[in-house]
Amino acid sequence: MRLWAAISLLLLLPGCSGVGPSGFKPVNPIPAAEFSHQLFEETLAAHVKDGLVDYPAIETDDRFVGYLTRLDLVDPDAFATRNGRMAFWINAYNAFAIKGILDGYSPVSYVGRYRYFIGREYPVGGTTITLYDLERQVLIRQFHEPLIHFAIVCASSSCPRLQPWAYQPQELDRQLDRAARAFINDPTRNRFDRKRKVASLSKIFDWFAEDFAAAAGSTLAYVARYIGDPELARDLVESEYRIEFLEYDWSLNGIPPKEVARDGAP
């Protein structure tokens, strides 16, 4: 059973999450114009290398704690631009995904994924939100931008690599393009057999197929936009490729914290 299909069934249970926050009311708020992602930028630059995350080091870094605190002191709807709001939520997702690991949650098992994505809430803008709702109800529903799928990182080996920098409103378009190209051209995440006409793609392209088809007409047409080899890009569009989806590796994308509860139990 696919992960999100399983989660959708779990969402039918009483008390399960399924909608995002209805409004934000931070206490002693920071004006959106004064909010900065600098603390997260410095945290990632110091503790992420080639996509591998040093969780023990982040756990003791006051900059990360300070950034999490600031996420709860600003109204995400108050940012003046679409890119400002999108960058905020992408960074918030990645920060909360790290925080979940530090708190002993883990998406390795099915039960662990439920607890990690749905059972854990994070403070933002004076309210709380789960990773599931942040992705589905905020990022996907509000922005309709498939590139988001290559920018948010749920702490797993088959996810896009966590970048050693934070997403910034003024650089967001370039950063999202860079993240997409890095992910799509990574042979550990996507592979293309031109002789057999088989595209072995990440499960991300399966889970969010509607998003990619809506943007480009088909998943392969979307993938072709970011392929580094022009001949392969043309071949993906002009030839009949069969798509296979690679098994998703939910193991941790870095050095684990000193104490991690099994299956995400707190």
Residue pairs with C-beta under 8 A, 6 or more apart in sequence:
2 203
2 206
2 207
3 110
3 113
3 203
3 207
3 248
4 207
6 110
6 113
7 113
7 114
7 117
7 118
7 132
10 16
10 114
10 118
11 17
11 18
11 118
16 118
17 118
17 121
17 130
17 132
17 133
18 133
19 133
19 137
20 129
20 133
20 134
20 136
20 137
20 138
20 141
21 124
21 125
21 127
21 128
21 129
21 133
23 127
24 75
24 76
24 77
24 124
24 125
24 126
24 127
25 75
25 125
25 126
25 127
26 72
26 73
26 74
26 75
26 125
26 126
27 73
27 126
28 73
29 73
29 74
29 75
29 126
30 70
30 73
30 74
31 74
31 78
32 74
32 75
32 78
32 79
32 80
32 84
33 80
35 70
35 74
35 79
35 88
36 70
37 67
37 87
37 88
37 91
37 166
37 167
37 168
38 166
39 63
39 64
39 66
39 67
39 70
40 63
40 64
40 67
40 91
40 94
40 95
40 166
41 165
41 166
41 168
42 63
43 58
43 61
43 63
43 64
43 67
44 162
44 163
44 164
44 165
44 166
45 164
45 165
46 57
46 61
46 63
47 53
47 54
47 57
47 58
47 61
48 54
48 162
48 163
48 164
48 254
49 164
50 161
51 161
51 162
51 163
51 253
52 253
52 254
52 255
53 98
53 155
53 162
53 253
53 254
53 255
54 254
54 255
55 98
55 101
55 102
55 252
55 254
55 255
55 256
55 257
56 255
56 256
56 257
56 258
57 255
58 64
58 98
58 102
59 102
59 257
59 258
64 95
64 98
67 95
68 95
68 99
68 123
71 92
71 95
71 122
71 123
71 124
71 125
72 123
72 124
72 125
72 126
74 88
74 125
75 125
75 126
76 85
76 88
76 89
76 92
76 124
76 125
77 85
77 125
79 85
79 88
79 169
81 169
82 143
83 169
83 170
83 172
83 173
84 169
85 142
85 143
86 139
86 143
86 145
86 148
86 167
86 169
86 172
87 166
87 167
87 168
87 169
87 172
89 134
89 138
89 139
90 139
90 148
90 151
90 152
90 167
91 166
91 167
92 122
92 124
92 134
93 131
93 134
93 135
93 139
93 152
93 153
94 151
94 152
94 153
94 162
96 122
96 131
96 134
97 131
97 152
97 153
97 154
97 155
98 155
99 122
100 116
100 120
100 122
100 131
100 155
101 155
101 252
101 256
101 257
101 260
102 257
103 120
103 266
104 257
104 259
104 260
104 261
104 264
104 265
104 266
105 112
105 115
105 116
105 119
105 120
105 261
105 264
105 266
106 112
106 116
106 252
106 260
106 261
106 262
106 263
106 264
107 113
107 116
107 117
107 154
107 155
107 156
107 250
107 264
108 250
108 251
108 252
108 263
108 264
109 250
109 263
109 264
111 263
111 264
112 263
112 264
113 250
113 264
115 263
115 264
115 265
116 131
116 154
116 264
117 130
117 131
117 132
117 154
118 130
118 131
118 132
119 130
119 264
120 130
120 131
121 128
121 129
121 130
122 128
122 129
122 130
122 131
129 138
131 154
135 152
139 145
139 148
139 152
140 148
140 208
140 211
144 211
144 214
145 176
146 208
146 211
146 212
146 214
146 215
146 222
147 176
147 177
147 179
147 180
148 176
149 160
149 204
149 208
149 211
150 160
150 176
150 179
150 180
150 182
150 183
150 184
150 204
151 160
151 167
151 175
151 176
151 179
152 160
153 159
153 160
153 161
153 162
153 253
155 252
155 253
155 254
156 248
156 249
156 250
156 251
156 252
156 253
157 249
157 250
157 251
157 252
157 253
158 189
158 202
158 203
158 246
158 248
158 249
158 250
159 253
160 179
160 182
160 183
160 189
161 182
161 183
161 186
161 253
162 253
163 175
163 179
165 175
167 175
167 176
168 175
177 226
180 226
181 226
181 228
183 189
183 190
183 202
184 190
184 223
184 226
184 227
185 226
185 227
185 228
189 202
189 246
190 199
190 200
190 201
190 202
190 223
190 246
191 199
191 200
191 246
192 198
192 199
192 200
192 232
192 236
192 241
193 199
193 200
194 232
194 235
197 239
197 240
197 241
197 242
198 241
198 242
198 243
198 244
199 220
199 223
199 236
199 241
199 242
199 243
199 244
200 244
200 245
200 246
201 219
201 223
201 243
201 244
201 245
201 246
202 245
202 246
202 248
203 245
203 246
203 247
203 248
205 212
205 219
205 223
205 243
205 245
206 245
209 219
212 218
212 219
212 222
212 223
213 219
213 222
215 222
216 222
216 225
219 243
220 236
220 237
220 241
220 243
221 236
221 237
223 236
224 232
224 233
224 234
224 236
224 237
225 233
227 233
227 236
235 241
